[in-house]
Amino acid sequence: MSLATCQRSLGDPDVTYPLWPPLTSGCPRTSTEEIACPVEVDYAYDQAPRGLFSPGASPSRSAGLDRWAPLLPPLDVPGLGEGGTPLVELEPGVWMKDESRNPTWSHKDRYNRVAVSAAARLGAPGVVVASSGNHGASAAAYAARAGLRCVVFTGEDLPPAVDAFLHAYGAVVLPVPVAARWPLVRRVVEEFGLHPVSNLTLTHTGHAFGPEGYKTIAYEIHADVGIPAAVFAPTGYAELLFGVWKGFTELRRLGVTDRVPVMYACEPAAGGPLARALRDGVPAAHVDVGPTDAYGIACSVGGYRGVVAVRESGGRVVLVDNEQLTAAQAELARTGLWAELSAAAGLAGLRALRAMGSSPDLGGPVVCVSTSSGFKDRAVGSGGSTARAGEQVGPEWPEVYQRLRAAGIGDRPGHRSPSCTKDR
């Protein structure tokens, strides 16, 4: 069902390669010793089914990514119901795409359905990934689904929920220092023939096929609200940002719409490699990363995909600090959405622009992407501030009543005092 035809260099669109094998180290011709240039997948767009994006053909959750198979690389691994995540209205004109509803509670499931499928097509015995959290958990799930082994290089501060995911799926979990992860991934690929589903290069290229899975977020947003004026996305290596942007460009290319949204990349202020690259006018940049609790997007190196998405959409990078991220996370929780701190970066970016008086008012809805569940934060389940059960309370009504009143329950006219209530 796939209409994928070849791989194309982002550095030079005239440079193409056969579809197989995926170029997991980027484009050999346009990369240099300092900058690795990613590739993307091209398709026979003129053969796309006419009804693929028709108004009556809304995606169903049970269909997973298979709903969009013509515009994805071959999906050789059975799905887990990824995709079809809800778009929740936070306020008039502001929507949240909640990717925590995916099978392993993050957007990475869209990526790994595609990347692990490539491993299966190639006959690899397994996959290997360097990950601080979500990516590893997702890769392990899809590897298990495909009957493949999975090796994950991660850190000792792995969030408890992610650690539980990894071991439940039977992954080989190897905590190592951050600087050693990518070289070790390369060595495992060379020695054991496992297929890499994360990065191998000095500047980020990642998997050639994986970001194609993120396009489906754009397809689903369009099915729900049309083309938004702007999309705010948490940004680490910018694969998500690029994938969503590419999905919207495909809708324009196919004549479904005549525009694409402005893409806002929301990076931790403690690092910001994409902001540096755009400021310096280079394809990718290295930065030192300061202290931040947004571990999932705290990257010291960027990639060219993010530069392309921001530049071509007329967007910008918004740097957000821990205080802004925490405020956005709390705001989402008050609406019933519990997001990982990194996942709240999209909303934090929107609120930051509004606070600076430069809120996008582009004549249409704004969509923020929330990438992962609050269960993925490191503090949860490890004695941190977000993992508290509270002090034990005696079962007698007066004590329960006092605790409720101290919490503000009953702060309205007409509430009864303890002397008017009976112990029940």
N, C-alpha and C positions, 0 to 999 in steps of 0.2 A: 504493500500500500504506500510505501514511502516514495516520494518524488525527489529525494535527495540525489544530486548528480555528481558533485565534486566538492573539493575544499578550495577556498579562495583566500588569498592573503589579505589581511586588513591593511598591510603596508602598501600594497600595489594590487588593485583589483584585477589587473591583467595577468597576474601570476596565479595559476590554478594547478591543482594536483588531483589525482584520482580520489574517489571517496574513501577507499581503503588502502592502507590502514590509516586510522586517525593519526594526525601529526601531533603527538603529545608534547613535542618540544618546539612547537611553533613552526613558522615558515623558514625553511633552510636558506632561501634566496634573499629575503628581505631582512632577516635578523642580523645583528652585529654582535661583537663580543660584549658590548655593554647593554644592548636592548634586544630582547627576544620579541619577535612580532607574532601575535596570534593569527590563527586562521579561523574562518567561519565556514559553515556549510551552505552551499548554494542548491537551488531546487529548480525543477522544471515548472516554474510558476504558471506558465500558460496552460498546464494540464491540471491545475487545481480544480477540484469538483466545484461546480457552480454554486451548489447549496451549502458549502462548508460554513459560510458566515452569514447565511440568510437569517432574518429576524426570527423565523419560526424554529430555527435549528439551535435552540439554546442547549448548552452543555449540561449533562447530568453527571452527578458525582460518581455514579457507578461506572461510567464510561472511562474514567481516568484520562490519561494522556492519549489513549487510543482514539478518542474523539477527534484528535488533531493529527493523526498519524500521517496523512499525506505531506504535511509540512514539517515533519520531524525525521531524523535519521531512523533507520529500521529499529523497531521496538521488539527485540528478540527475547527479552526477559518478561515474564508475566508481571502484570501490574499489581499494586496493592491498594488501588482506589485513590491514588494520588490525584491532586487537582480538584477542580470543582469547589474551591474554598469560598466561603461567604464574603460578600462585600457589605460591611456594616456601616451605617450612617452614624457618625459621631455628632454632627450638627448639620444644619442645612448647607449643602454644598461640599461637605468634607466627609470622605468615605475612607474606611480602613479595610484593606484586603488582608484578611486574617489567615496567614499561611501556617499558623500553628495547628490547623485542622487536618493537616496531612498525616499520613500513617505514622511517621516518627516525629511528629510535632514540629516540622520545619519545612521551609521552602526547598531544602536540599533534596527532597524526594523527587521533585520534578527533574532535577539534574541527574540524579543517580539512576532513575529509570532509563535514561538515555545512555549514560556513560557505562553502566554495568551491562547494558544490552550490547554495547560495542565489544566488551570483553567476551561475552558469550559468543558473539558472531566470529570472533577471532580464534576461538577455541582455547583461550587462556585458562589456566587452572584456578585462577583467582584474581582478586584485585588488591591493590595496595594504595593507601591514602595517608597523607599527613593532615591532621585535623586537631583543632582545639576543642571540638565538640560536635556540632550538628552534622557536619559533613561525614565524619566517621560513623556516627550512629546510623545515618541514612545508607551509606555505602554497605555497611554490614547487613542491613535489612535486605537490600536488593540482591546482595551476593547470596545470602541465605535462600532467598526466593528462587535464585537461579541454580542453586546447588554448587556454588563456588566458595572457595576459601576467601577470607578477608583478613588482611594485616593492617593494623592502624598504629601509626606512630603519633603519639600524643604527649601530653604533659602530666606531671604528677598531680597537678591541681585540676584534674578532670572533674567536671560537675558530677555529683552522685547519680543524677538521672541518666546522664549520658553513659556513665560507667555501667549502669544496670542494663541499658539498651545493648551495649557492645557485648557484654558477656552472655546475655540472653540469646543473642544471635550467633554465638560461637566464634566471635572474632578473636584473633590473636592481638592482644593489646600490649604495646611496648612504649612505656613512658620514657621519653628521651628529651634532652635540652632542645629548645626551639631551633637553634642554629644547625643541629644535626639532622633534622627531619627530612629535608629535601634531598640531601646527599644519600641518606639511607634509603629513601624511596627509590632513587636511581639504582642503587646497588641491588636492591631486591628485584627490580625489573631485570637487571642484567643477569643475576645469578639464578633466579627461580622462574623467570618468565611470567610473573604476575603482571596484570595490566594496570597501569597507573591511572587513577581517576582524580588525582589532584596534581599540583604543579611540580615541574621538574627543572624549571629555568630560573635564571638570576632575576629577571623581571618577569612578571606573572603572565603565563600563557594558559596554564591549566589544560583541561581536556578539550580537544577540538569539538566534540559533540555535546558535552554536558550543558553549556549555556543555552543550547537550542531548546532545552526543556523549559527554561524560564519564559520563552516566548508565549507559552500558553497562558501565563498570567495576563498578558495584554489581550489575548483573545477573549478571556473570560470577563475582563473589565469591560471590553467593548460590548459583549453580549448583555451585560447588566445595565450600563449607563452610557454607552456610546464612547466617544473619544473624550477623555478628560482634558482640562486645560493644562494640568500639571500632574506629575507623579513624583512623590518623594520616597526615595528608597534608601534603607540602610546600606552603607557601602564600605566594603573591606577591599577585596580585589576587584570589585565592580563587575563581576560576571552577571549578577542579578540585574544590575542597572542596564548593562548592555543587552541582555536577553529581552527584558521588557521593552526597551527602546526598539530592538529589531522586530519584535512582534508587531508593534504599531506601524513600523515602516512597511512591513509586508502587507498589512491591511490597506495602506495607501497605495502600494504598488499594484495590488489586485483590484483597485477601484472601489473598495468597500467604503473608504473615507478619503477625504482630500487633505488631511493634516495629521500631524503627530503631536503628542503632548510635549511640553517642556519638561526635561528630566532634571530633577534636583538630587544630587548625590550628597548624602548626609553622613559625614565622616566624624570620628572622634577628634576633638581638638588636640588631643595628646599626640596625634600622629599626622594624618592627612597626606598620604603620598599622591593622591589624585589632585588635591588642591595645589601641591607643589609642582606637579607636572604641568598643569594648566597655566600656572603662574610663570613658569620658566619656559613654556613653549616647547616641551619635550614629550616624547611618547610615553615615558614612564619615569618614575623617580623613586629614590630611596630616602627614607627619613628615619630619625631616631624617634622611638615611641616612648612617651612619658607615662606616668601612672594613670590608669583608667580602669574602671570596672566593666567597660564594654569590651570584654575579651574577645568576643566573637568577630568584631570588626576592627580590632586594633592591629593594623598591618603596617609593617615597616617598608613594604615595597608595593608598588602599584603595577598596572598593566595598561596596554594601549586601548583595550576595550572601553574602559571608563572615559578616556579622553574622547574617543569617537562619539559615544553616546551623549555626553554633555555638549560637545562642540556642535554636532550636527543637529541637535534639538534646540539649540539656543539656550541651554540651561546653565547651571552654575553649581558650585560646591558650597555646601553649608557645613561649617565646623561647629559641633555641639560638644559641650563639656558634661562632666558627670552630673552637675546640678540640673542641667536642662534635660538630660536623659532620665534622671530619677523623677523629675516633675512629669515628664511625658508618660513614663511607666505608671505613675500613680494616677494620672488622668485616665489612662486606658482602664486601669483596674476599677475606677469608679463607674465606668460604663459597662463593666462585666467582662472585660478582656484582660487576661493576665499574660503579659508579654515579657519575654526575656529583655533585660536592659538594652542589649544591642538592638533588639527588634524594635524598640521604641524610638530609634533614631530618626525614622521618617517623620513621625509626628513631632519630635523634638525640633527637627529642622524647620517644619512649617511654623511652629510656635516661635522659634528664634527669629525668623524673618518678620513675623508680625510684630514682635517686640521691637525690632529695629525700624519698624515703619515701612518695610518693603515687602509686605505680603503680596503674593501673586494674585492679582484680580484680572484674570484673563478671559472672563466671560464664559466660564463653564465650571463643572465640578473639579475638585481636587481629590486625588487618591493618594493615601499614604499606604505603604506596604509594611505590615508587621510580619517579621520573618519566622518567629519561633516562640514557643511557650515559655512562660516564667519558670517552669520546672527546670529549665536548662541553665539557670543562673547558678554560679558556683556556691553561693551562700545557702541555697535551698537544700535542706537535708544534711548540712554539714555544721550546724550550730550557728550559722550566720544570722544576720538581723532579720532576714525574711523567713526564717524557719523557727518560729516561736509558737508554742502551743498555749502559752499563758499560764498564770499562776492558778493552782488548783483552788476551787471554790467549794465551800461546804454546801450540802444539799438543802439547808434550811432557807425558806423563802426570804426572810429579811436580808440575809447576806447576798442572795442572788439579786434581790431588788436593789440593794445599794450598789452592786457592781454595774447593773444595767443603768442606773441613774448616773453613775460616774461616767459612763460611756455616752451619755446624752440621750438615752432611750427615754421617751416620755416627756421630752422638752416641748410640751404643747399645753394649752389651756385645758383644764378639766382632768388632768391625770390625778390618780388617787395616791395618797400617802401610805406608808407602811401600816399606820393605825387603822386604815380603812380596808386593808386586805387581809385575807385569811391564808394561813399556811395550808397549801394543798399538795 
